[in-house]
């Protein structure tokens, strides 16, 4: 099969100052916590605040502060007694004896899992899709640990050897390593809806397909939502379903406007739809 690579990128500007740390947690730290620490620090563990209020109680139950989310981990790292946790993950760069921490050896498991994914896809003649690929292909120039670089290198090597169709998706196109981008035959941007597409989708989802219910005020408000995307309609529909409500068209439109206001880079760039 001819080697084909496709990358789909939702090109929306984002200013995430903690991107590298979040990627590190999601890709490297969380899998280790789930494997090695979940019994004491997993989903059922107390938050740091809860733990400090009843420390002896939780210690008897063999529970420590929850580290199942990035936010919870940040609280623990900021606490004065928990520098040991970060030393356990260090590659030796920041330790006094220059020896890696006792959990550092597990950091290579991501590379092994990537290799297995490519191997299985090739054996099964399957399309391989990786969502949120910025977690695996972040720019190596911004890496602060050796394993962050080795992870990108591993994926690049697997891409070179893979004789199949490989599709990636990301919202952070600008964060992808330049060498990785060169390996993709196609880069496809899914941008926002064109004005006529916004109106058509609103009529379908909010007005039960009755175009005559669309008044001039609603039409003008829709025309101002230059960054409106199909996913915004899905979010509003999900909200209504969870609340057990049928939103009137005016409320539906107000929720769409709220979703658009929350997006990074609002009104900073023109958006369109790639057919």
FIBATOR-968318 format. One record per residue: y, z, x of N, C-alpha, C, CB in turn. Coordinates in steps of 0.05 Angstrom, whole numbers, padded with zeros to 5 digits, always signed. Each point is the difference from the previous one (the first is absolute). Glycine has a CB too. Layout:
! residues N
YZXYZXYZXYZX ...
! end
This chain:
! residues 275
-00024+00000+00017+00024+00000-00017+00025+00000+00018-00025+00025-00037 +00044-00041+00029+00025-00001+00016+00014+00026-00002+00003-00049-00008 +00008+00058+00031+00014+00026+00001+00026-00001-00016-00020+00009+00045 +00023+00009-00064+00023+00000-00017+00011+00029-00002-00017-00041-00026 +00042+00043+00029+00013+00026-00004+00024-00003-00018-00016+00015+00045 +00018+00004-00064+00022-00001-00018+00012+00028-00001-00021-00037-00028 +00047+00038+00028+00013+00026-00004+00019-00002-00023-00004+00012+00049 +00002+00007-00067+00018+00001-00023+00019+00023+00005-00034-00020-00032 +00060+00014+00030+00019+00021+00006+00021+00002-00022-00007-00007+00049 +00009+00030-00060+00022+00005-00019+00024+00008+00016-00032+00014-00038 +00050-00032+00043+00021+00004+00020+00024+00014-00013-00015-00041+00024 +00013+00067-00026+00021+00016-00010+00009+00020+00022-00017-00005-00048 +00043+00005+00053+00010+00017+00022-00007+00029-00005+00037-00032+00008 -00044+00046+00014-00007+00029-00003+00011+00015+00024-00041-00011-00027 +00052+00034+00023+00010+00016+00022-00016+00026+00000+00047-00020-00004 -00070+00019+00016-00018+00023+00001+00000+00011+00028-00030-00019-00037 +00046+00040+00041+00004+00010+00027-00026+00014+00011+00048+00006-00011 -00066+00001-00007-00024+00013+00009-00025-00018-00002+00020+00044-00015 -00015-00070+00016-00022-00019-00004-00022+00004+00020+00033-00033-00017 -00026+00036+00043-00021+00002+00020-00017+00025-00005+00029-00024+00033 -00015+00046-00040-00015+00025-00004-00017-00002-00025+00036+00026+00022 -00026-00039-00043-00016-00002-00025-00024-00018+00005+00042+00006-00027 -00038-00027+00042-00023-00018+00007-00021+00016+00016+00030-00040+00000 -00020+00056+00019-00019+00016+00016-00015+00019-00017+00031-00003+00039 -00018+00016-00058-00014+00019-00017-00020-00014-00018+00040+00029+00000 -00031-00050-00013-00018-00014-00020-00024-00012+00014+00040-00010-00028 -00036+00000+00052-00021-00015+00014-00017+00017+00018+00029-00039-00003 -00017+00058+00016-00014+00014+00021-00005+00030-00006+00022-00031+00031 -00002+00045-00041-00003+00029-00004-00016+00006-00025+00043+00007+00024 -00035-00019-00047-00013+00006-00025-00030-00004+00000+00043-00012-00022 -00053-00010+00033-00030-00003+00000-00014+00022+00015+00007-00049-00003 +00006+00059+00025-00012+00022+00015+00001+00026-00015+00013-00023+00042 +00009+00027-00056+00002+00025-00016-00021+00000-00022+00049+00003+00010 -00053-00027-00023-00019-00002-00021-00028+00005+00011+00030-00032-00025 -00035+00023+00049-00027+00002+00011-00006+00027+00012+00002-00048+00010 +00019+00060+00004-00005+00024+00016+00012+00025-00013-00001-00029+00040 +00021+00026-00056+00016+00024-00009+00001+00003-00030+00026-00004+00041 -00038-00015-00057+00004+00000-00029-00008+00026-00013-00007-00049+00001 -00013+00062+00010-00011+00024-00013+00022+00022-00001-00046-00012+00015 +00062+00013+00006+00021+00021+00001+00028-00010-00006-00028+00023+00034 +00033-00048-00028+00028-00010-00002+00002-00025-00018+00008+00018+00046 -00028-00022-00063+00000-00024-00017+00015+00003-00026-00043-00011+00020 +00036-00006-00040+00014-00001-00025+00001+00026-00015-00013-00047-00003 -00008+00063+00006-00001+00026-00015+00014+00023+00014-00042-00016-00019 +00053+00010+00043+00013+00022+00015+00028+00005-00010-00027-00012+00040 +00038+00036-00035+00027+00006-00009+00022-00014+00016-00017+00045-00016 +00040-00048+00005+00023-00010+00016+00007+00022+00021+00017-00029-00039 -00001+00022+00058+00008+00019+00020+00015+00024-00013+00004-00037+00034 +00013+00032-00053+00014+00021-00014-00019+00019-00014+00040-00030-00006 -00060+00018-00008-00020+00016-00014-00017+00016+00020-00001-00033-00038 -00005+00021+00060-00017+00013+00020+00015+00025+00011-00022-00044+00012 +00048+00041-00006+00015+00022+00012+00004+00023-00020+00023-00032+00029 -00024+00026-00055+00003+00022-00020-00025+00016-00003+00032-00028-00024 -00055+00017+00030-00025+00015-00003-00019-00008+00023+00005+00001-00050 +00005+00003+00074-00015-00009+00024-00027+00013+00003+00044-00007+00022 -00046+00033-00025-00025+00014+00003-00021-00010-00021+00024+00040+00019 -00014-00044-00043-00018-00009-00022-00012-00027+00008+00028+00024-00034 -00011-00043+00043-00010-00027+00006-00018+00000+00025+00041-00019-00021 -00035+00037+00040-00017+00001+00024-00028+00010-00008+00041+00009+00028 -00043+00010-00046-00026+00009-00009-00015-00022-00014+00018+00046-00005 -00003-00064-00008-00013-00023-00014-00004-00023+00019+00021+00014-00042 -00014-00010+00068-00003-00021+00021+00017-00025-00007-00046+00018+00011 +00070-00012-00020+00018-00022-00007+00026+00002+00017-00019-00003-00047 +00028-00019+00057+00025-00001+00015+00020-00018-00015-00024+00008+00043 +00048-00011-00032+00020-00017-00013-00009-00029-00004+00035+00028+00021 -00028-00039-00044-00008-00027-00007+00012-00021+00018-00004+00015-00048 -00013-00033+00058+00010-00022+00017-00009-00027-00011-00001+00031+00040 -00004-00032-00066-00011-00025-00012+00022-00021-00005-00036+00028-00021 +00061-00020+00024+00022-00020-00003+00018+00001+00025-00002+00004-00051 +00017-00025+00055+00018-00001+00023+00022+00021-00003-00010-00049+00006 +00019+00053-00030+00021+00020-00005-00009+00028+00007+00019-00029-00035 -00044+00036+00027-00011+00026+00006-00003+00004+00030-00024+00000-00044 +00015-00022+00058-00004+00002+00029+00027+00005+00014-00040-00030-00004 +00061+00017-00006+00026+00003+00012+00009+00030-00002+00012-00048-00011 -00017+00060-00011+00007+00028-00003-00014+00018+00020+00008-00008-00049 -00033+00001+00055-00016+00016+00018+00010-00004+00029-00040-00002-00031 +00045-00023+00038+00009-00006+00027+00026+00014+00005-00023-00044-00002 +00040+00046-00018+00026+00013+00004-00002+00030+00003+00021-00037-00026 -00044+00048+00018-00004+00029+00002-00005+00009+00028-00018+00000-00047 +00027+00024+00055+00000+00008+00028-00027+00005+00012+00044+00019-00009 -00064-00014-00007-00026+00008+00011-00020-00023+00001+00008+00045-00018 +00000-00069+00014-00020-00022-00004+00002-00022+00021+00001+00011-00048 +00012-00005+00071+00001-00021+00021-00028-00007+00010+00044+00017+00013 -00063+00001-00016-00028-00005+00009-00012-00024-00015-00005+00049+00010 +00013-00053-00035-00011-00022-00016+00007-00027+00013+00003+00028-00042 +00022-00031+00050+00009-00024+00013-00012-00004+00028+00042+00002-00027 -00046+00020+00041-00013-00002+00026-00029-00010-00002+00030+00038+00017 -00043-00031-00039-00027-00009-00004-00002-00030-00003-00011+00044-00021 +00033-00056+00011+00001-00029-00005+00012-00016+00024+00004+00010-00049 +00007+00004+00068+00014-00013+00022-00019-00015+00019+00036+00035-00003 -00026-00058+00013-00017-00015+00019+00002+00009+00029+00006-00038-00031 +00008+00060+00035+00004+00011+00027+00028-00005+00011-00048-00007+00007 +00063-00010-00020+00027-00006+00009+00018+00025+00000-00005-00046-00018 +00001+00063-00002+00019+00023-00004-00013+00027+00005+00024-00028-00032 -00048+00029+00044-00013+00025+00005+00004+00008+00029-00034-00009-00035 +00035+00035+00040+00005+00010+00027-00020-00009+00021+00022+00039-00021 -00048-00040+00013-00021-00008+00018-00007-00029-00001-00018+00045-00005 +00034-00060-00012-00004-00029-00003-00027-00008-00010+00032-00006+00037 -00046+00025-00051-00025-00006-00012+00004-00005-00030-00024+00028+00035 +00009-00047-00046+00003-00004-00029-00010+00023-00017-00005-00049+00009 +00016+00052-00033-00009+00021-00017-00028-00004-00010+00047+00007-00014 -00059+00014+00002-00028-00002-00008-00005-00017-00025-00006+00045+00021 +00027-00054-00034-00004-00018-00023+00009-00029+00007+00008+00038-00031 +00002-00041+00056+00009-00027+00008-00022-00020+00000+00036+00022+00027 -00060-00013-00020-00023-00019+00003-00007-00013-00027-00017+00028+00037 +00025-00016-00059-00006-00012-00026+00019-00022-00008-00020+00043-00013 +00041-00047+00028+00021-00019-00008-00010-00029+00002+00034+00032+00015 -00055-00037+00000-00010-00028+00002-00017-00009-00023+00001+00007+00048 -00006+00011-00068-00016-00008-00022+00012-00022-00017-00018+00046+00000 +00044-00048+00000+00013-00021-00015-00007-00027+00011+00038+00030-00011 -00038-00033+00038-00008-00025+00012-00028-00007-00006+00032+00009+00037 -00050+00011-00037-00028-00006-00007-00003-00009-00029-00014+00034+00033 +00029-00022-00051-00001-00008-00028+00010-00028-00004+00005+00048-00013 +00016-00055+00028+00011-00028-00002-00021-00020+00010+00047+00018+00007 -00060-00012+00015-00021-00018+00010-00022-00003-00020+00011+00014+00047 -00019+00008-00060-00022-00002-00020+00009-00017-00024-00017+00045+00015 +00042-00042-00023+00010-00016-00023-00001-00030+00006+00030+00038-00013 -00022-00046+00036-00001-00028+00007-00028-00010+00003+00044+00005+00024 -00061+00012-00012-00028-00008+00003-00014-00004-00027-00002+00025+00043 +00007-00006-00061-00013-00001-00027+00011-00024-00015-00006+00049+00000 +00032-00055+00002+00011-00023-00015-00012-00026+00010+00042+00026-00007 -00045-00028+00033-00012-00025+00011-00029-00003-00007+00032+00003+00038 -00047+00019-00038-00028-00001-00007-00004-00008-00029-00009+00034+00034 +00027-00024-00052-00002-00005-00028+00015-00025-00009-00005+00049-00007 +00018-00063+00026+00016-00023-00006+00021+00007-00021-00038-00031+00011 +00051+00054-00007+00019+00011-00020+00029-00003+00010-00035+00032-00016 +00053-00033-00003+00029+00001+00007+00007+00029+00007+00011-00039-00031 +00003+00043+00053+00007+00027+00008+00030+00005-00006-00035+00000+00036 +00041+00020-00052+00027+00007-00008+00007+00028+00009-00003-00031-00040 +00025+00033+00055+00010+00026+00008+00028+00004-00012-00027-00001+00043 +00030+00021-00061+00026+00006-00012+00015+00019+00018-00019-00007-00046 +00045+00008+00044+00017+00018+00016-00007-00004+00030+00004+00033-00038 -00005-00058+00047-00009-00006+00027+00020+00010+00021-00025-00039-00017 +00049+00046+00009+00019+00012+00019-00011+00025+00013+00038-00019-00026 -00057+00032+00012-00013+00024+00011-00017-00007+00025-00001+00020-00045 -00008-00045+00047-00018-00008+00022+00013-00019+00020-00038+00006-00031 +00060-00019+00022+00012-00020+00018+00030+00006+00005-00033-00034-00018 +00040+00059+00019+00028+00006+00006+00007-00009+00028-00002+00040-00031 +00028-00046+00034+00010-00010+00026-00007+00020+00022+00037-00024-00024 -00051+00013+00045-00009+00018+00022+00023+00010+00016-00042-00025+00002 +00065+00013-00003+00024+00009+00014+00009+00027-00010+00013-00047+00009 -00019+00053-00034+00008+00026-00012-00022+00021+00002+00030-00025-00031 -00052+00018+00043-00023+00019+00002+00008+00023+00020-00033-00037-00010 +00024+00061+00003+00005+00023+00018-00026+00012+00011+00041+00010-00027 -00064-00020+00018-00026+00009+00010-00017-00024+00008+00003+00042-00029 -00021-00037+00048-00017-00022+00009-00018-00011-00022+00001+00020+00046 -00011-00002-00063-00018-00010-00021+00014-00016-00021-00028+00040+00008 +00054-00037-00011+00015-00018-00018+00000-00028+00010+00029+00038-00014 -00028-00041+00040-00001-00027+00012-00029-00011-00001+00038+00012+00030 -00057+00005-00024-00028-00009+00000-00009-00009-00028-00009+00031+00038 +00020-00019-00058-00007-00007-00028+00009-00028-00006+00003+00048-00014 +00022-00055+00022+00011-00027-00004-00017-00020+00016+00046+00019-00008 -00051-00011+00033-00016-00018+00018-00027-00007-00012+00024+00019+00039 -00037+00002-00051-00026-00004-00011+00001-00020-00024-00013+00046+00014 +00033-00042-00031+00002-00018-00023+00007-00029+00009+00014+00039-00028 +00002-00042+00048+00007-00026+00010-00025-00014+00011+00047+00015+00011 -00063-00001+00004-00025-00011+00011-00019-00008-00022+00006+00028+00041 -00008-00011-00062-00018-00007-00022+00010-00024-00015-00012+00048-00005 +00038-00051+00002+00011-00024-00013-00007-00025+00016+00037+00028-00019 -00035-00026+00045-00006-00024+00017-00029-00009-00003+00035+00016+00032 -00053+00004-00035-00029-00007-00001-00010-00007-00027-00006+00030+00038 +00021-00022-00059-00010-00002-00027+00000-00029-00010+00018+00046-00009 -00041-00055+00000-00003-00027-00010-00002+00001-00031-00023-00015+00043 +00046+00022-00055+00001+00003-00029+00028+00001-00010-00044+00024+00001 +00047-00016-00026+00027+00002-00012+00009+00029+00001-00009-00040-00030 +00032+00045+00042+00010+00027+00003+00028+00001-00013-00026+00007+00043 +00029+00010-00062+00026+00003-00015+00011+00028+00004-00015-00035-00034 +00040+00037+00039+00013+00026+00003+00024+00001-00019-00015+00004+00048 +00022+00020-00056+00024+00004-00017+00016+00023+00011-00025-00017-00040 +00052+00015+00038+00017+00020+00010+00027-00001-00014-00023-00001+00044 +00036+00023-00047+00028+00001-00009+00019+00002+00023-00015+00022-00042 +00005-00019+00066+00016+00004+00024-00004-00022+00021-00003+00050-00008 +00009-00074-00001-00005-00023+00017+00014+00002+00028-00004-00027-00042 +00028+00039+00042+00015+00002+00025-00013+00020+00020+00041-00011-00026 -00060+00027+00016-00012+00020+00018-00026-00011+00013+00019+00036-00029 -00027-00060+00022-00025-00011+00010+00004-00010+00029-00014-00013-00046 -00006+00018+00063+00001-00008+00028+00002-00031+00002-00028+00040+00013 +00046-00049+00005+00005-00029+00002-00025-00016+00007+00047+00012+00014 -00064+00000+00003-00024-00014+00008-00019-00004-00024+00005+00019+00046 -00005+00000-00064-00016-00003-00024+00010-00022-00018-00011+00049+00003 +00037-00050-00006+00012-00021-00018-00008-00028+00010+00038+00031-00011 -00039-00034+00037-00007-00027+00011-00028-00008-00007+00032+00008+00037 -00049+00011-00043-00028-00006-00007-00005-00008-00029-00012+00032+00036 +00033-00028-00052-00003-00007-00029+00009-00029-00004+00006+00048-00014 -00023-00064+00001+00007-00028-00005+00021-00002-00022-00046-00013+00014 +00046+00032-00033+00019-00001-00022+00013+00027-00004-00027-00036-00022 +00053+00037+00018+00014+00024-00007+00013-00006-00028+00009+00014+00049 -00017+00001-00069+00008-00006-00027+00016+00024-00011-00040-00030-00008 +00065+00025+00000+00017+00022-00010+00000-00001-00031+00029-00001+00042 -00036+00023-00054+00002+00002-00029+00026+00015-00007-00051+00001-00005 +00070-00017-00004+00027+00012-00004+00004+00006-00030+00017-00026+00040 +00008+00032-00046+00006+00008-00028+00000-00023-00019+00027+00038+00019 -00025-00031-00045-00001-00020-00021+00026-00016-00002-00033+00029-00024 +00030-00054+00018+00024-00016-00007+00010+00008-00027-00017-00038+00028 +00043+00032-00035+00011+00009-00025-00017-00008-00025+00044-00003+00021 -00053-00022-00022-00016-00008-00023-00027+00014-00001+00023-00044+00002 -00033+00051+00021-00026+00015+00001+00004+00028-00009-00015-00029+00038 +00037+00042-00031+00006+00027-00010+00001+00000-00031+00025+00010+00043 -00011-00029-00054+00003-00001-00029-00027-00005-00013+00047-00017+00005 -00062-00001+00005-00026-00007-00012-00019+00024+00001+00006-00048+00014 -00007+00062+00008-00018+00023+00003+00010+00023-00018-00012-00014+00047 +00038+00018-00049+00010+00021-00018-00006-00005-00029+00037+00008+00033 -00034-00033-00041-00007-00008-00028-00030+00006-00005+00037-00035+00000 -00053+00028+00020-00029+00004-00003-00008+00029-00001-00007-00043+00024 +00019+00060-00007-00009+00028+00003+00015+00019-00018-00012-00011+00046 +00037+00006-00052+00017+00019-00015+00005-00009-00028+00020+00014+00042 -00022-00040-00048+00008-00010-00026-00024-00013-00014+00046-00007+00016 -00070+00012-00006-00025-00010-00013+00001-00031-00002-00005+00043-00025 +00019-00056+00044+00000-00029+00000+00020-00013-00019-00047+00003+00013 +00063+00014-00026+00019-00011-00020+00027-00004+00014-00024+00023-00039 +00029-00047+00047+00025-00006+00016+00025+00004-00016-00026-00033+00026 +00024+00030-00053+00024+00004-00017+00010+00028+00000-00016-00036-00027 +00000+00056+00036+00008+00028+00002+00017+00006+00024-00041+00012-00024 +00043-00031+00042+00016+00003+00025+00029-00005-00006-00040-00013+00029 +00057+00033-00029+00028-00004-00005+00016-00006+00025-00004+00031-00040 +00029-00037+00037+00017-00008+00023+00003+00023+00020+00024-00032-00030 -00021+00056+00020+00003+00023+00018-00024+00004+00018+00030+00021-00034 -00054-00022+00022-00024+00003+00016-00003-00023+00020-00022+00024-00038 +00028-00048+00029-00003-00023+00018+00019+00003+00025-00012-00029-00040 +00036+00038+00035+00019+00003+00022-00009+00022+00019+00037-00016-00030 -00048+00037+00019-00010+00022+00017-00023-00009+00017+00015+00034-00034 -00033-00050+00023-00022-00011+00015+00010-00018+00022-00029+00003-00040 +00049-00019+00035+00010-00019+00020+00012+00014+00024+00009-00032-00037 -00001+00057+00033+00011+00015+00023-00021+00013+00017+00040+00009-00028 -00065-00009+00019-00021+00014+00016-00013-00020+00020-00009+00031-00040 +00024-00036+00061-00008-00020+00020-00025+00008+00015+00047-00013+00004 -00054+00038-00003-00024+00009+00015-00023+00008-00019+00030+00015+00037 -00029-00024-00061-00022+00007-00019-00025-00016+00006+00034+00009-00035 -00057+00006+00036-00025-00012+00007-00021+00006-00022+00011+00004+00049 -00033-00019-00050-00020+00006-00021-00011+00028+00002-00013-00047+00002 +00012+00059+00022-00010+00027+00003+00017+00020-00015-00018-00013+00044 +00044+00007-00047+00017+00019-00015-00008+00002-00029+00038-00011+00032 -00045-00012-00044-00010+00000-00027-00025+00017-00003+00020-00046-00007 -00038+00043+00027-00025+00015+00000+00006+00030+00001-00024-00038+00023 +00044+00046-00007+00006+00028+00003+00010+00011-00027+00012-00006+00048 +00006-00009-00061+00011+00010-00026-00022+00001-00021+00045-00020+00012 -00063+00000-00012-00022+00001-00019-00018+00024+00005+00002-00050-00003 -00006+00056+00028-00017+00023+00007+00014+00026-00009-00019-00025+00039 +00045+00027-00036+00014+00024-00008-00003+00004-00030+00033-00006+00037 -00030-00016-00052-00002+00002-00030-00028+00009-00008+00035-00035-00005 -00055+00024+00019-00028+00006-00006-00006+00030+00005-00013-00047+00011 +00023+00057+00012-00004+00028+00007+00014+00019-00020-00005-00013+00048 +00028+00004-00058+00015+00017-00019-00010-00004-00029+00039-00003+00030 -00057-00017-00034-00010-00005-00026+00022-00011-00019-00033+00035+00007 +00052-00050+00004+00022-00010-00015+00001-00031+00000+00025+00043+00010 -00012-00054-00030+00007-00028+00000+00030-00001+00004-00039-00014-00030 +00048+00004+00053+00028+00000+00007+00015-00021-00016-00011+00017+00046 +00033-00010-00058+00018-00020-00013+00010-00019+00022+00014+00032-00037 -00007-00057+00031+00009-00019+00020+00023+00011+00017-00015-00037-00030 +00034+00051+00018+00022+00010+00015-00009+00021+00021+00030-00008-00040 -00049+00025+00033-00010+00020+00019-00017-00013+00021+00000+00034-00036 -00015-00055+00028-00016-00015+00020+00018-00012+00021-00035-00010-00036 +00057-00002+00027+00019-00012+00019+00013+00021+00017+00008-00037-00033 -00001+00059+00022+00013+00022+00016-00019+00009+00022+00026+00014-00041 -00052-00012+00035-00019+00008+00020-00003-00021+00022-00025+00027-00035 +00026-00052+00028+00000-00022+00020+00024+00003+00018-00025-00030-00032 +00048+00035+00020+00024+00004+00017-00003+00023+00019+00028-00019-00038 -00040+00040+00028-00004+00024+00018-00018-00007+00023+00006+00030-00039 -00027-00045+00034-00019-00008+00021+00015-00017+00021-00039+00002-00032 +00056-00020+00023+00014-00017+00018+00020+00016+00018-00005-00038-00033 +00018+00058+00021+00019+00016+00015-00014+00016+00022+00029+00003-00040 -00054+00004+00037-00014+00016+00020-00009-00016+00024-00016+00028-00037 +00018-00054+00036-00010-00017+00022+00019+00000+00024-00024-00028-00034 +00013+00029+00058+00017-00003+00024+00014-00027+00000-00031+00031+00026 +00055-00031-00014+00014-00025+00003+00010-00012-00025-00027-00007+00039 +00032+00023-00060+00010-00011-00025+00026-00014+00004-00023+00036-00026 +00025-00061+00015+00024-00016+00002+00008-00008+00028+00015+00023-00041 -00034-00021+00059+00006-00008+00028-00010-00027+00007-00001+00047+00012 -00017-00058-00028-00010-00027+00006-00008-00014-00026-00015+00015+00046 +00018-00041-00045-00009-00016-00024-00030-00001+00000+00042-00027+00001 -00053+00027-00025-00029+00000-00004-00007-00024-00017-00003+00050+00005 -00021-00060-00001-00010-00023-00016-00030+00002-00003+00037-00028+00016 -00049+00008-00027-00029+00000-00005-00012-00023+00015+00005+00022-00045 -00026-00017+00060-00014-00021+00015-00022-00011-00017+00012+00021+00044 -00010-00046-00052-00021-00012-00017-00024-00006+00017+00035-00020-00031 
! end
